[in-house]
Amino acid sequence: MMAKGTYQSIMLATKDLDGVFAKLESSGAEIMQEPIDQQWGSRDCAVRDPSGNTVRIQQLS
């Protein structure tokens, strides 16, 4: 189902959000949102995968 872009969003987490974002950006990934501190306390970013799914990546504390 992921290959068809049917998921609205997938959430992942990492200890190095800025490092992962830099790799995604340099690879030409479609950036939806650069890393930002959200009002509810988490820091995350968003990209779109080749199938059109939104992938959000959150910083682990």
N, CA, C and O atoms as a GROMACS GRO file, in nm:
protein
  244
    1MET      N    1   0.081  -0.120   0.000
    1MET     CA    2   0.000   0.000   0.000
    1MET      C    3   0.086   0.126   0.000
    1MET      O    4   0.047   0.227  -0.059
    2MET      N    5   0.201   0.123   0.065
    2MET     CA    6   0.286   0.242   0.067
    2MET      C    7   0.329   0.281  -0.073
    2MET      O    8   0.339   0.400  -0.103
    3ALA      N    9   0.353   0.184  -0.158
    3ALA     CA   10   0.400   0.214  -0.293
    3ALA      C   11   0.296   0.292  -0.372
    3ALA      O   12   0.330   0.360  -0.469
    4LYS      N   13   0.170   0.283  -0.334
    4LYS     CA   14   0.063   0.353  -0.405
    4LYS      C   15   0.035   0.490  -0.346
    4LYS      O   16  -0.050   0.563  -0.396
    5GLY      N   17   0.106   0.525  -0.238
    5GLY     CA   18   0.086   0.656  -0.177
    5GLY      C   19  -0.044   0.667  -0.100
    5GLY      O   20  -0.102   0.776  -0.092
    6THR      N   21  -0.092   0.556  -0.042
    6THR     CA   22  -0.220   0.559   0.025
    6THR      C   23  -0.212   0.602   0.171
    6THR      O   24  -0.315   0.636   0.231
    7TYR      N   25  -0.095   0.601   0.229
    7TYR     CA   26  -0.082   0.648   0.367
    7TYR      C   27  -0.079   0.799   0.367
    7TYR      O   28  -0.010   0.860   0.285
    8GLN      N   29  -0.152   0.860   0.457
    8GLN     CA   30  -0.148   1.006   0.465
    8GLN      C   31  -0.018   1.051   0.528
    8GLN      O   32   0.041   1.151   0.485
    9SER      N   33   0.028   0.979   0.630
    9SER     CA   34   0.149   1.021   0.699
    9SER      C   35   0.213   0.903   0.770
    9SER      O   36   0.145   0.814   0.822
   10ILE      N   37   0.344   0.904   0.770
   10ILE     CA   38   0.423   0.805   0.842
   10ILE      C   39   0.513   0.882   0.937
   10ILE      O   40   0.574   0.981   0.897
   11MET      N   41   0.522   0.839   1.063
   11MET     CA   42   0.602   0.910   1.162
   11MET      C   43   0.723   0.826   1.199
   11MET      O   44   0.710   0.710   1.237
   12LEU      N   45   0.841   0.885   1.188
   12LEU     CA   46   0.966   0.821   1.227
   12LEU      C   47   1.033   0.907   1.333
   12LEU      O   48   0.994   1.022   1.352
   13ALA      N   49   1.133   0.853   1.402
   13ALA     CA   50   1.205   0.929   1.504
   13ALA      C   51   1.354   0.899   1.494
   13ALA      O   52   1.394   0.790   1.452
   14THR      N   53   1.436   0.998   1.532
   14THR     CA   54   1.580   0.985   1.526
   14THR      C   55   1.645   1.067   1.638
   14THR      O   56   1.585   1.161   1.690
   15LYS      N   57   1.766   1.030   1.674
   15LYS     CA   58   1.841   1.108   1.773
   15LYS      C   59   1.910   1.228   1.709
   15LYS      O   60   1.952   1.320   1.780
   16ASP      N   61   1.922   1.229   1.576
   16ASP     CA   62   1.991   1.336   1.504
   16ASP      C   63   1.904   1.390   1.390
   16ASP      O   64   1.931   1.364   1.273
   17LEU      N   65   1.801   1.464   1.425
   17LEU     CA   66   1.708   1.516   1.325
   17LEU      C   67   1.777   1.604   1.223
   17LEU      O   68   1.753   1.590   1.103
   18ASP      N   69   1.863   1.694   1.267
   18ASP     CA   70   1.928   1.785   1.173
   18ASP      C   71   2.020   1.711   1.077
   18ASP      O   72   2.029   1.747   0.960
   19GLY      N   73   2.089   1.608   1.125
   19GLY     CA   74   2.175   1.527   1.038
   19GLY      C   75   2.095   1.450   0.935
   19GLY      O   76   2.132   1.446   0.818
   20VAL      N   77   1.985   1.389   0.977
   20VAL     CA   78   1.899   1.315   0.885
   20VAL      C   79   1.839   1.411   0.783
   20VAL      O   80   1.834   1.379   0.664
   21PHE      N   81   1.794   1.528   0.828
   21PHE     CA   82   1.736   1.625   0.736
   21PHE      C   83   1.839   1.670   0.632
   21PHE      O   84   1.806   1.682   0.514
   22ALA      N   85   1.962   1.695   0.676
   22ALA     CA   86   2.067   1.738   0.582
   22ALA      C   87   2.089   1.632   0.474
   22ALA      O   88   2.106   1.666   0.357
   23LYS      N   89   2.090   1.505   0.512
   23LYS     CA   90   2.107   1.397   0.414
   23LYS      C   91   1.990   1.392   0.317
   23LYS      O   92   2.010   1.375   0.197
   24LEU      N   93   1.868   1.405   0.369
   24LEU     CA   94   1.750   1.404   0.282
   24LEU      C   95   1.751   1.521   0.186
   24LEU      O   96   1.723   1.505   0.067
   25GLU      N   97   1.784   1.638   0.236
   25GLU     CA   98   1.786   1.758   0.152
   25GLU      C   99   1.893   1.747   0.043
   25GLU      O  100   1.868   1.783  -0.072
   26SER      N  101   2.011   1.697   0.078
   26SER     CA  102   2.118   1.686  -0.021
   26SER      C  103   2.090   1.577  -0.125
   26SER      O  104   2.148   1.578  -0.234
   27SER      N  105   2.002   1.482  -0.091
   27SER     CA  106   1.968   1.375  -0.185
   27SER      C  107   1.860   1.418  -0.285
   27SER      O  108   1.829   1.345  -0.378
   28GLY      N  109   1.804   1.538  -0.263
   28GLY     CA  110   1.700   1.586  -0.354
   28GLY      C  111   1.559   1.549  -0.312
   28GLY      O  112   1.466   1.561  -0.392
   29ALA      N  113   1.541   1.504  -0.188
   29ALA     CA  114   1.408   1.469  -0.139
   29ALA      C  115   1.316   1.590  -0.145
   29ALA      O  116   1.361   1.704  -0.133
   30GLU      N  117   1.187   1.566  -0.164
   30GLU     CA  118   1.089   1.674  -0.166
   30GLU      C  119   1.063   1.718  -0.022
   30GLU      O  120   1.000   1.646   0.056
   31ILE      N  121   1.110   1.835   0.013
   31ILE     CA  122   1.097   1.888   0.149
   31ILE      C  123   0.961   1.955   0.164
   31ILE      O  124   0.923   2.040   0.084
   32MET      N  125   0.889   1.915   0.267
   32MET     CA  126   0.760   1.977   0.297
   32MET      C  127   0.773   2.076   0.411
   32MET      O  128   0.706   2.179   0.413
   33GLN      N  129   0.862   2.045   0.507
   33GLN     CA  130   0.881   2.134   0.622
   33GLN      C  131   1.021   2.111   0.677
   33GLN      O  132   1.058   1.997   0.707
   34GLU      N  133   1.098   2.216   0.690
   34GLU     CA  134   1.230   2.206   0.750
   34GLU      C  135   1.215   2.180   0.900
   34GLU      O  136   1.107   2.203   0.954
   35PRO      N  137   1.321   2.133   0.967
   35PRO     CA  138   1.311   2.109   1.112
   35PRO      C  139   1.266   2.236   1.185
   35PRO      O  140   1.316   2.346   1.162
   36ILE      N  141   1.170   2.217   1.274
   36ILE     CA  142   1.113   2.328   1.349
   36ILE      C  143   1.071   2.279   1.487
   36ILE      O  144   1.030   2.164   1.504
   37ASP      N  145   1.082   2.368   1.586
   37ASP     CA  146   1.032   2.337   1.720
   37ASP      C  147   0.882   2.364   1.720
   37ASP      O  148   0.838   2.477   1.702
   38GLN      N  149   0.804   2.259   1.740
   38GLN     CA  150   0.658   2.271   1.738
   38GLN      C  151   0.608   2.329   1.871
   38GLN      O  152   0.675   2.316   1.974
   39GLN      N  153   0.493   2.391   1.868
   39GLN     CA  154   0.436   2.453   1.989
   39GLN      C  155   0.402   2.351   2.097
   39GLN      O  156   0.393   2.386   2.214
   40TRP      N  157   0.382   2.226   2.060
   40TRP     CA  158   0.349   2.122   2.159
   40TRP      C  159   0.474   2.057   2.217
   40TRP      O  160   0.463   1.963   2.296
   41GLY      N  161   0.593   2.106   2.177
   41GLY     CA  162   0.715   2.062   2.243
   41GLY      C  163   0.809   1.974   2.162
   41GLY      O  164   0.926   1.960   2.199
   42SER      N  165   0.763   1.915   2.054
   42SER     CA  166   0.852   1.830   1.977
   42SER      C  167   0.920   1.911   1.866
   42SER      O  168   0.874   2.019   1.829
   43ARG      N  169   1.029   1.858   1.815
   43ARG     CA  170   1.099   1.917   1.700
   43ARG      C  171   1.090   1.816   1.588
   43ARG      O  172   1.125   1.699   1.607
   44ASP      N  173   1.041   1.858   1.471
   44ASP     CA  174   1.026   1.764   1.362
   44ASP      C  175   1.039   1.832   1.227
   44ASP      O  176   1.050   1.954   1.217
   45CYS      N  177   1.038   1.750   1.122
   45CYS     CA  178   1.040   1.797   0.984
   45CYS      C  179   0.949   1.705   0.904
   45CYS      O  180   0.902   1.603   0.955
   46ALA      N  181   0.926   1.741   0.779
   46ALA     CA  182   0.841   1.657   0.693
   46ALA      C  183   0.895   1.656   0.551
   46ALA      O  184   0.939   1.758   0.499
   47VAL      N  185   0.891   1.538   0.490
   47VAL     CA  186   0.930   1.520   0.350
   47VAL      C  187   0.823   1.433   0.284
   47VAL      O  188   0.740   1.372   0.350
   48ARG      N  189   0.827   1.429   0.152
   48ARG     CA  190   0.735   1.343   0.078
   48ARG      C  191   0.817   1.234   0.011
   48ARG      O  192   0.919   1.262  -0.052
   49ASP      N  193   0.773   1.108   0.025
   49ASP     CA  194   0.846   0.998  -0.038
   49ASP      C  195   0.809   0.991  -0.187
   49ASP      O  196   0.715   1.058  -0.229
   50PRO      N  197   0.881   0.912  -0.266
   50PRO     CA  198   0.855   0.907  -0.411
   50PRO      C  199   0.712   0.865  -0.447
   50PRO      O  200   0.666   0.893  -0.558
   51SER      N  201   0.642   0.797  -0.356
   51SER     CA  202   0.505   0.754  -0.382
   51SER      C  203   0.401   0.858  -0.341
   51SER      O  204   0.281   0.838  -0.361
   52GLY      N  205   0.446   0.968  -0.282
   52GLY     CA  206   0.354   1.073  -0.241
   52GLY      C  207   0.313   1.070  -0.096
   52GLY      O  208   0.232   1.152  -0.054
   53ASN      N  209   0.367   0.976  -0.018
   53ASN     CA  210   0.335   0.970   0.125
   53ASN      C  211   0.410   1.079   0.200
   53ASN      O  212   0.525   1.110   0.166
   54THR      N  213   0.347   1.138   0.301
   54THR     CA  214   0.414   1.233   0.389
   54THR      C  215   0.489   1.154   0.495
   54THR      O  216   0.433   1.066   0.560
   55VAL      N  217   0.616   1.187   0.512
   55VAL     CA  218   0.700   1.123   0.615
   55VAL      C  219   0.743   1.232   0.711
   55VAL      O  220   0.817   1.324   0.673
   56ARG      N  221   0.699   1.223   0.835
   56ARG     CA  222   0.739   1.318   0.940
   56ARG      C  223   0.847   1.250   1.023
   56ARG      O  224   0.836   1.132   1.056
   57ILE      N  225   0.950   1.325   1.055
   57ILE     CA  226   1.060   1.272   1.135
   57ILE      C  227   1.076   1.360   1.257
   57ILE      O  228   1.090   1.482   1.246
   58GLN      N  229   1.073   1.298   1.374
   58GLN     CA  230   1.074   1.367   1.502
   58GLN      C  231   1.207   1.346   1.572
   58GLN      O  232   1.266   1.238   1.563
   59GLN      N  233   1.253   1.448   1.643
   59GLN     CA  234   1.374   1.439   1.724
   59GLN      C  235   1.345   1.362   1.852
   59GLN      O  236   1.251   1.396   1.924
   60LEU      N  237   1.422   1.258   1.880
   60LEU     CA  238   1.411   1.188   2.009
   60LEU      C  239   1.478   1.272   2.117
   60LEU      O  240   1.580   1.334   2.092
   61SER      N  241   1.421   1.272   2.233
   61SER     CA  242   1.479   1.348   2.345
   61SER      C  243   1.602   1.282   2.399
   61SER      O  244   1.664   1.332   2.493
   0.00000   0.00000   0.00000
